[in-house]
Amino acid sequence: MTTKITRRQFAAGTAASAALLAGSAPFNIVRAQPKALKIGSIHPRSGYQAQLGLACQRGIDIAPRVLKQLGMNAEVEIMSADTESNVDIARSRAEKLINDGAQVLIGAFDSGQSAAIAQVAEQKGVPYIVNVAAAPQITEQGYKFVFRNFPTAPMLVGDGLNLMKGVFEKSGITPKTAVFMHCNDTFGQSMAGAIKAMAPRFNLPFQIVETISYDPQAKDLSVEVAKAKATGAEMVMPVTRLNDAILIVREMIKQRWEPKIIMSPGAPGFYEGQFYKTLGKFSNGMITNVPWYNPRSSITQKLLDEFTKAYKNEMFELNVGFSFEAVMVAVDAFNRAKTANGKELADAIRQTKIENHVMAGGTLEFDAKGQNVNIRSVTLQNLDQRPKVVLPLEIAEDNLALPLQSWSKR
């Protein structure tokens, strides 16, 4: 006799068989680690921040082979996306990367874009490692999947203002007045807010006589520079991106404005490769207090060697270093967790403790908010058309040179 089995009976029987198999399986099954960790690299590779995003991408692309040299042998698949220097596009590209299988995201250089990506990562339960972005709110939302290996704006400003005092002491030049110029994007506004709140507590020897903000996508900053020049300030404190940093210096030359010191409390622009290529001898003398790679670290030397082979005409700078470290954090966590499951991978990232790394500062680790608070800034000065560490003295590559040399004598 043939017995017909209904679809409902078949489903019930299959479920029962699965339960039986699960119940009889040994408790010490070892879960196989996925073959490769899929990292979504999301940066501005076109638009006004393209040069900076491409620098970050170089650090990510070179990281897997350097990490293998260090014994971190996990296979890594890099999935790249372009934010086009746009916050809304950053959000949609993050969603697409995750839908396409990215198991961890790294990016995005820009604070506004990074904040948008953080929201997506948190909603999707996918770990997001911020390589470069300083707006404090990114790690102030109570997120469980967002980690930042870069200083917040208050951290940048605190280190930057302290280092200024060291520059004055070392050079013997102490300005009495300063003008603060800043881009008005998310990063620039965060830095402006931090300076306004923190500067009074640092007992600085100078007075900020004027604050001037501007659009970082502006094509002409002649009016802003003329306004700054009119203050007669002895020092300029710029918070810039790359293109506007070039515009500001060009206008200073054109308007024959020669303050004693140009020193950023912590921002990109002056140390970027394109800044030197564009301005040549006029790029020298600018000072930036900023997190930087430790030139004496053995891992820095390995990374620098590989970078120089791969990118002979590009500059090795902080965007490369922090992007490399983001991949290192992801791979280190993946090797320990032995899974790319979002929650377990995030838990492993939370337990990160890397003593020997590239960027200056203490142990690479994250606090309860997902912030690495051990990063420290150094003082860079543009000398011989490249950035050199001049303070602190224990890792200095060259001597501080002030006051700023006259444009006409270069």
NORDAGI-V676203 format. One record per helix or strand of 2 or more residues. SS is the DSSP state (alpha for helix, beta for strand). FROM is the first residue (numbers start at 0). TO is the last residue. If there is no record, write none. Layout:
ss:SS from:FROM to:TO
ss:SS from:FROM to:TO
This chain:
ss:alpha from:6 to:23
ss:beta from:35 to:42
ss:alpha from:49 to:68
ss:beta from:74 to:81
ss:alpha from:86 to:98
ss:beta from:103 to:107
ss:alpha from:110 to:123
ss:beta from:126 to:129
ss:alpha from:135 to:138
ss:beta from:145 to:147
ss:alpha from:152 to:170
ss:beta from:176 to:182
ss:alpha from:185 to:201
ss:beta from:206 to:213
ss:alpha from:221 to:229
ss:beta from:234 to:239
ss:alpha from:241 to:253
ss:beta from:260 to:263
ss:alpha from:272 to:282
ss:beta from:286 to:290
ss:alpha from:297 to:309
ss:alpha from:317 to:336
ss:alpha from:341 to:349
ss:beta from:376 to:382
ss:beta from:385 to:390
ss:alpha from:392 to:394
ss:alpha from:406 to:408
